[in-house]
Amino acid sequence: MAWHLRASRAAWLLLTGETIYAGHGGELGAGPRRVPDDEQDARIRQSAARMAALGPETVRRQKRLLNKWIRESALMSVASLPPAGQA
């Protein structure tokens, strides 16, 4: 989740253990904005139409790229830690 947020906000959340609630998470850029119940179906249709317009191969490639960034970011973060007992 840290890559969704500004680095300073991510650091604050990691260091303080602050909880992000649904309404606040969208404001922080940690996920989609909250949508009123009566607008959800229309918003879902709009999102689905945008993704469908990209074509399946484009969506597959984007998903692979996002997963690669997440995986590499996590591996780099863990690799940068000192060995256990030396922190």
C-alpha positions as CSV (number, residue, x, y, z in Angstrom):
1,M,0.0,0.0,0.0
2,A,2.9,2.4,0.6
3,W,3.4,3.0,-3.1
4,H,-0.2,4.4,-3.3
5,L,0.6,7.2,-0.9
6,R,3.1,10.0,-0.6
7,A,6.3,8.7,1.0
8,S,5.9,11.0,4.0
9,R,2.3,9.8,4.6
10,A,3.4,6.2,4.2
11,A,6.2,6.6,6.6
12,W,3.8,8.1,9.2
13,L,1.4,5.2,8.8
14,L,4.2,2.6,9.1
15,L,5.8,4.3,12.1
16,T,2.7,5.0,14.1
17,G,0.5,2.0,13.2
18,E,-2.3,4.4,12.5
19,T,-5.4,2.7,11.1
20,I,-6.9,3.8,7.8
21,Y,-10.7,3.6,7.7
22,A,-12.6,3.3,4.4
23,G,-13.7,6.9,4.2
24,H,-10.2,8.2,5.0
25,G,-8.4,5.8,2.7
26,G,-9.8,7.3,-0.4
27,E,-8.8,10.8,0.7
28,L,-5.2,9.6,1.1
29,G,-5.2,8.0,-2.3
30,A,-5.0,4.5,-0.9
31,G,-7.8,3.2,-3.0
32,P,-10.9,4.2,-4.9
33,R,-13.1,7.0,-3.5
34,R,-16.2,6.1,-1.7
35,V,-19.3,6.2,-3.9
36,P,-22.8,6.8,-2.7
37,D,-25.0,3.6,-3.0
38,D,-27.2,5.0,-5.7
39,E,-24.2,5.8,-7.9
40,Q,-22.3,2.5,-7.5
41,D,-23.8,0.6,-10.5
42,A,-23.2,3.4,-12.9
43,R,-19.6,3.9,-11.6
44,I,-18.9,0.2,-12.0
45,R,-20.3,0.2,-15.5
46,Q,-18.1,3.2,-16.4
47,S,-15.0,1.5,-15.0
48,A,-15.7,-1.8,-16.8
49,A,-16.3,0.0,-20.1
50,R,-13.0,1.9,-19.8
51,M,-11.1,-1.4,-19.1
52,A,-12.9,-3.3,-21.9
53,A,-12.1,-0.5,-24.4
54,L,-8.4,-1.1,-23.6
55,G,-8.6,-4.7,-24.8
56,P,-7.6,-7.9,-22.9
57,E,-4.0,-7.9,-23.8
58,T,-3.4,-4.4,-22.7
59,V,-5.1,-5.1,-19.3
60,R,-3.1,-8.3,-18.9
61,R,0.2,-6.4,-19.5
62,Q,-0.8,-3.6,-17.1
63,K,-1.6,-6.2,-14.4
64,R,1.7,-7.9,-14.9
65,L,3.5,-4.6,-14.7
66,L,1.7,-3.6,-11.5
67,N,2.4,-7.0,-9.9
68,K,6.0,-6.8,-10.9
69,W,6.3,-3.3,-9.3
70,I,4.7,-4.6,-6.1
71,R,6.8,-7.7,-5.9
72,E,10.1,-5.9,-6.6
73,S,9.3,-3.1,-4.2
74,A,8.6,-5.6,-1.4
75,L,11.8,-7.6,-2.2
76,M,13.9,-4.5,-2.3
77,S,12.4,-3.3,1.0
78,V,13.2,-6.7,2.7
79,A,16.6,-6.9,1.2
80,S,17.5,-3.5,2.5
81,L,16.9,-4.5,6.2
82,P,19.8,-5.5,8.4
83,P,20.0,-9.1,9.5
84,A,17.8,-10.0,12.4
85,G,19.2,-8.9,15.8
86,Q,21.3,-6.1,14.2
87,A,18.5,-3.6,13.8
